[in-house]
Amino acid sequence: MVSTWITRQWQGTTLWHALLIPLSWVFGLAAALRRRLYRRGMLRTLKLPVPVIVIGNINAGGTGKTPLVAWLAQELAARGWHPGVISRGYGGSTHIPQQVGIHSDAAHVGDEPVLLAKLLKCPVWVGRDRHAAGRALLLAHPQVNVLISDDGLQHYRLARDMEIAVVDGARGFGNGRLLPVGPLREPVARLDAVDAIVVNQPETAQLNLPALLPVYSMHMEGTSFVNLADPSRSVSAAELAGQEIHAVAGIGHPQRFFDQIAGLGISAQCHIFPDHHVYRAADLAYPGQILMTSKDAVKCSAFAHQNMWALPVQASIQPDLIGLVLTKLGKRHG
């Protein structure tokens, strides 16, 4: 796949990168200028009446933001807060603010928002303009007193009270260069301005992170597979032993999923699809059992079959992080 090849190229520096370096300079100058214009008030930043926590990254591709969003929403709800989630809805076609439900079409609102709507008991809204999405959410759900933005670190139009950056420990910052030469949307120095960093798979990380910032570890936990056609059915990895297994992934970092099921002792033929891929039944016409992520599963419900299984995962995060978040929220209300 082209996306997989590009990701591999971003991990190093070769001769062909030299041809793209001028484009990388232009990208970096544009990103820096845009942020400076917002910081100096020359471009307008819009504030919402409740605290906003942005969970994002400086890398292109998946780092594990969505599981962290789900974890944070659940932790806040358990402590008496009433969270809401806003998202751009990447992979979806909608342009205006819209509420996402468990039966929403992922092709319209995006796969990650549908997954969050299934996981959480709080409102989830999408919109290209996150401030407009947040405003619409608060109008429809006035009990919400804190908003979590799934991605949006670079969406400076939306004022925020806290920024949490997620870093993939396995891939780090690649070759450390900006798009298109490398994987970075902004320089690594941008992390100096966030409130906390969460490292996904920290045991694989070789990162040079800001020394004065709090850094938290995150792992994805999941051991049982849920049937797409009958969600009341689940199987363990041991129950799949000896069968023909195909694993599919249309996510930002598919190798993470393949490594996860391999860690469960499952040997599978792996099939990579583009991030946010819109699946058709013909894409999954494999014999044997088919394993996929929960993010992929929300796009396969229309043709779910008894041989299709999703691996739900939960983020396991150092508990100190929720304490930092509550402190930030307390300052906003204080």
Protein Blocks (a to p, Z undefined) as FASTA:
>chain_A
ZZlmmmmmmmmccfklmmmmmmmmmmmmmmmmmmmmmmnopaccdddfbdcdddddfbec
jehlmmmmmmmmmmmmmnopacddddehioiabfbdcdddfkbcfklnojklmmmmmmpc
cdcdddfblmlmmmmmmmmmmmbcbdcdeehilmmmbccfbdcddddfklmnmnopacfk
bmcfbdfklmmmmmbdcdehkllpccdddfkbccdddddddfbdcdfklmmbccdfklmg
oiacddddddfblmlmmmmmmmnopacddddddehiacdfklmmcghjddddfklmmmmm
mmgcfkbccddddddddfklmmmmmmmmmmmmZZ
